[in-house]
Amino acid sequence: MIGQKLIYSYKHGLLEGKTSFGLLNSILFTRIWEELFFRGILLFSLLKFTKPVWAITLSGSVFALFHPIYWIVTLSSGVLLSLTAYKTKSLIPSFISHFLWNLYTAKLFLYF
């Protein structure tokens, strides 16, 4: 049923990313807040209280809970993005990876 709902939304212009601003908003601005929350606040707060493996796993799991449609993909990407932020001690590499992935999937969905 979700496939039919997405097709209907796309055909009737109800998708957020159909316009240029909507695409920019869904790819860039939303991801800034996601990275700030999941990696910036949640991950680095958990690192103060738990071992890195638990902090990375919990941060990735919470990220997956906020993206329930493709939870296996988002769980693995959440863990990988958290691992990237942990290893580099910076949000920039995880933000760029998240941005590029969303750009790829949005273009793939909207134009093919």
N, C-alpha and C positions, 0 to 999 in steps of 0.2 A: 504493500500500500504506500510505503514511503516513496517508492519510485514514481508512482502516479502523481503523488502530491508535488514532487519536485518538477516533474514534466509540466504539470498544470501551472505551477508558479512561474516557471521559465517562460512558457508560452504567453502568459498574461502579464508579464513585466512585474511580477511581484517579488522577484529575487533582489536582495540587497545589492548584489554585485553587477547588475545588468547595466547600469549607467557608469560613466567614468568615475564620478565621485563615489558611488556605491562600491565600485571595485576597489578604489583606493582606500576607502573606509574599512571594507572587510579584510583587505590584505595587510594594510599598514597600521592604521590607528588602533584597531581592536587588538592586534598582536603586540603592540607596545604595552598595553595594559595587561595582557596575559603574561608576557615575559616579566614585567615588573612585579606582578602578584605571585605567579607560580615559582619563578626562579629567584627573583629579587627579594621578596619578603618571605614566602613560605620556605623555600629551600634553605636560605641562609639562616633563617630563624631555627629551623629544625637541626641544622648543623651544630648549633650551640648546645643542644640537649641530647642528641643521639649520634650514633656512629654514621659516617658518610653513606654507607650502603643503605641504611634505613631511611635517612633523610632523602636520598635520591629516589628510592623506591616509593616512599610516601608522597613526595612531590609529584612524581610521574603518575601515581595512582589517582591523586586528587585531580590532576590535569585530565586524566581519562574520564573521570566522573562528570566533568563539565562538558565533555564531548561524547555523549553516549551512543551516537549512531555507529561510529566506527571505533569502538572502544579498544579493540586489539591493536589497531594501528596507532591510536592516540596514546595508549599505554606505552608501547615501545618507543614512540617518538618523544613522549614526555620524559621517559627515563633517559633517553639519549640526550635530549636538550638539557636535562638536569645534570647529567654527567659532564656535558660540555661546559656548562656554567661553573660546575665545581672544579674541574681540572684547570680551566683558564682563569678562574677567579674574576670573571667578567660576564656581563649579560650580553655584550655585543656579539660574540660568535653565535650564541643560541638565538638571539634576535634575528640575525642575518639568515641563519638556517631556517628558522620558522617562517620568515618573510618569503624566502625563495620557495619553500615547499608550498605555501599558500598561493603564491603567484602561479606556480606551475599547475596546481590543482584547479584554481579558478579559471585560468586560461583553457585548460583541458576540458573542464565542464562547460564553459560558456561557448567555446568556439568549435568543438568537435562533437 
